Amino acid sequence: MPFTKTEVDIHDDYVAETVDVEWLAQGVKSPKHLMLDPDNCILCRACEDVCPWNCIWMMSPEIVRDAETPAIGAEVGMATAVFVVDDNACTRCSVCVERCPTDTLYYARLPEGAGGGRRQMAEVPMSQAAEAS
């Protein structure tokens, strides 16, 4: 049976906050975290639909208010979507990684140093976005 994209309400009630890297390291099951390569993403949102724990969201960048730094504000302003993963709920089951039609999702360690603990925003050109069926 072919995959049929379903319309999913875009969440607008999420509060984006910087996560303390030390706290995150204590509460996760693995040092690897779900990451997104925006160069390959087509915004099909299959990862959201297939996640058994409902811990992945592609959210509107308009939900982000008052970024901590001008660089993050600029990144949010250019993004088509904000890729959000609830690391406490994610079990690293890999269902989303296997479902992704463009191999956009993968596991890796979060970057360390300046900006540590940050994931890429989904800066996907609209020309790259999948057409709605």
C-alpha positions in Angstrom: 0.0 0.0 0.0 1.6 3.3 -1.0 2.2 6.0 1.6 -0.6 8.6 1.6 0.3 12.0 3.1 -2.3 13.1 5.6 -2.8 16.7 6.8 -1.4 17.2 10.2 -2.2 20.3 12.2 0.9 22.5 12.6 1.6 23.0 16.3 1.7 26.6 17.4 1.8 26.0 21.2 5.4 24.8 21.5 7.9 26.9 23.5 11.4 26.6 22.0 14.0 26.8 24.7 17.7 26.1 24.9 18.3 22.7 26.5 21.1 22.3 29.0 23.5 19.9 27.4 24.5 18.4 30.8 20.9 17.8 31.7 20.2 16.2 28.4 23.2 13.9 28.7 21.8 12.6 32.0 18.3 11.8 30.8 18.8 10.2 27.4 19.2 6.5 26.6 22.0 7.0 24.1 24.7 9.6 23.3 23.3 9.7 19.7 20.4 11.9 18.9 18.0 12.1 15.9 19.4 14.7 13.4 18.0 16.1 10.2 19.9 17.0 7.0 17.9 19.9 5.5 19.6 19.5 2.2 17.7 16.3 1.5 14.4 17.1 3.3 11.3 17.4 1.2 9.0 18.4 4.1 6.8 15.3 3.5 6.4 15.0 7.3 6.5 11.2 7.1 8.7 11.2 10.2 5.9 12.8 12.2 3.2 10.5 10.9 5.2 7.3 11.6 6.7 8.1 15.0 5.1 5.6 17.5 6.0 8.0 20.4 4.7 11.2 18.8 8.0 12.9 19.6 8.8 14.5 16.2 7.3 17.7 14.9 7.9 20.0 11.9 6.8 23.3 13.3 6.2 26.7 11.8 9.2 29.0 12.5 6.6 31.7 13.5 6.3 29.9 16.9 9.8 31.1 17.8 9.8 34.4 19.6 12.8 36.3 21.0 15.8 34.1 20.0 18.7 34.1 22.4 21.2 35.4 19.9 20.9 37.3 16.6 22.4 34.3 14.7 19.6 32.0 16.0 17.0 34.6 15.1 18.4 34.9 11.6 18.4 31.1 11.2 14.8 30.8 12.4 13.8 33.7 10.1 15.2 31.9 7.0 13.8 28.4 8.0 10.8 26.9 6.3 10.2 24.7 9.4 11.7 24.0 12.8 12.6 20.3 13.3 11.7 19.5 17.0 12.4 16.2 18.7 11.4 15.4 22.3 14.6 13.6 23.3 13.0 12.4 26.6 10.3 10.6 24.6 12.4 9.4 21.7 13.5 5.7 22.2 15.8 5.7 19.2 13.6 3.0 17.6 14.7 4.2 14.1 11.2 3.9 12.6 11.4 7.5 11.3 14.9 6.9 9.9 13.7 3.9 8.0 10.6 5.6 6.8 12.3 8.8 5.5 12.1 8.6 1.6 15.2 10.8 1.2 17.5 9.6 3.9 17.2 12.9 5.7 17.2 11.6 9.2 20.2 10.0 11.0 21.6 9.5 14.4 24.7 11.5 15.6 26.1 13.1 18.6 25.0 16.7 19.3 27.6 19.3 18.4 29.8 20.5 21.2 31.3 23.9 21.9 29.6 27.2 20.8 26.0 26.4 20.0 26.4 22.9 21.4 23.2 20.9 21.7 21.7 22.5 18.6 20.2 20.7 15.7 19.8 22.0 12.2 16.7 23.9 11.3 14.8 22.6 8.3 16.0 25.3 5.9 14.4 23.6 3.0 13.7 25.6 -0.2 10.0 25.5 -1.1 11.0 24.2 -4.6 12.3 21.1 -2.8 9.2 20.5 -0.8 7.1 17.4 -1.7 3.8 18.2 -3.4 0.7 17.5 -1.4 -1.3 14.5 -2.7 
